[in-house]
């Protein structure tokens, strides 16, 4: 019995199309990091608890460590590398810098992707309580969360 089984996946990541062969059990987080070299998507707990691996799949925030790369076939993914446009930081990234909302930075990419999803999927600005609720799915050991809430609230216009 020879060779491992592979599946073809065709997907768009940060606006760029990819056609790759992947093993059926390859996690989306590992595909992004190791196959595509997009190491901004961090892997922490590998159980979907910490939020460090959050990306947007067809516009919705998802935990990439809980999805297989084959499940993303035909879909569009946005990672932290795609958040800034034309060399200009996204307003959330600017606000994180202004409010010192990151220290070690390990959780930051996942939080930024979830915050972008929160802000772009609503008709109105989220309240501070709604921002805190969104952050309940993310573990940050450095900041105490308050600067993160302040940064997101500023961009949301609810500060």
Secondary structure, 3 states (H helix, E strand, C coil): CCCCCCEEEEEEECCEEEEEEECCCCEHHHHHHHHCCCCCCCCCCCCCCCCCCEEEECCEEEEHHHCEHHHHCCCEEECHHHCCECCECCHHHHHHHHCCCCCCCCCHHHHHHHHHHHHHCCCCCCCHHHHHHHHCCCCCCCCCCHHHHHHHHHHHCCC
